[in-house]
Amino acid sequence: MCLAVPMKVVEIADGIAICEVDGVRREGSLMMLDDVVVGDYVLLHAGFAIEKIDPGEAEKTLEVFREALDAGLSAE
């Protein structure tokens, strides 16, 4: 199963965003999006930022992910 994760953009350099959620950082190409700035939330999937999303919606989704992890669900 594939999953896109909402992450906050904390740095941008040469078309690559450094994104962070809960202390985890990942790089994502911005080649599929325009007008992304530091502080935006994006959906990160397979190394690409595929959609810019509302911060409130990002937090709601992240809360669901956290609840699933707390309940013992895993990707295994």
C-alpha positions in Angstrom: 0.0 0.0 0.0 1.3 3.5 -0.8 0.7 6.4 1.4 1.3 10.1 1.0 2.2 11.9 4.3 1.4 15.5 5.1 4.6 17.3 6.1 5.6 20.9 6.8 8.2 22.4 4.5 11.1 23.7 6.6 13.7 24.4 4.0 13.9 24.8 0.2 17.0 24.6 -1.9 17.4 24.0 -5.7 13.9 22.6 -6.1 14.1 20.3 -3.2 12.0 20.7 0.0 13.2 19.5 3.3 9.9 18.5 5.1 9.4 17.6 8.7 6.7 16.0 10.9 7.2 14.8 14.5 11.0 15.3 14.2 11.3 13.2 11.1 12.8 14.9 8.0 12.5 13.9 4.4 13.5 15.4 1.1 10.9 15.9 -1.6 11.2 17.2 -5.1 9.0 20.3 -5.9 9.0 19.7 -9.6 5.3 18.9 -9.6 4.2 22.0 -7.7 4.4 25.8 -8.1 4.6 28.4 -5.4 5.6 26.3 -2.4 7.2 28.3 0.4 8.7 27.5 3.8 5.9 26.9 6.2 3.5 25.3 3.7 2.2 21.8 4.2 2.6 19.3 1.3 1.7 15.7 0.7 5.0 13.8 0.3 4.9 10.6 -1.7 7.7 8.6 -3.1 10.1 11.5 -2.9 7.8 14.1 -4.5 5.6 16.8 -3.0 2.4 16.0 -4.9 0.0 18.5 -3.4 -0.1 21.6 -1.3 -2.6 21.2 1.5 -4.3 23.3 4.2 -2.5 23.3 7.5 -5.6 22.4 9.4 -6.3 19.4 7.2 -2.7 18.3 7.5 -3.0 18.3 11.3 -6.2 16.4 11.2 -4.7 13.7 9.0 -1.5 13.5 11.1 -3.6 13.1 14.3 -5.4 10.1 12.7 -1.9 8.6 11.8 -0.7 9.2 15.4 -3.8 7.5 16.8 -3.3 4.5 14.5 0.3 4.2 15.7 -0.7 4.5 19.3 -3.2 1.7 18.8 -0.4 -0.6 17.6 -1.1 -0.5 13.9 2.0 -0.7 11.7 3.0 -1.1 8.1 4.2 -4.7 8.6 
